[in-house]
């Protein structure tokens, strides 16, 4: 997958189209990413000994998005990601729009 944890991404499709956020988690096998503040859902949490009082009830959290619905942001615009191998043999990600390293 070309998107990694910590990348700044923009949502290309769905109810949160146009929203930007930082990638919190990546699930490569499922081809999904969790983006901060995007695709929010409400989850009901049952109270137990550790979560008594405030922590139980309804919790809002981010749900995973398919990786094809997000793109890395550069100067406020979505960019595609490519790869380049440097002279020292390291593989780096580059922006297809500008050619700069990501």
Buried (B, 14 or more C-beta within 10 A) or exposed (E): EEBBEEBBBBBBEEEBEEBBBBBBEBEEEEEBBBBBEBBEEEEEEEEEEEEEEEEBEEEEEBEBBEBEBBBBBBEEEBBEBBEEEEEEEEEEBBBEBEEEEB
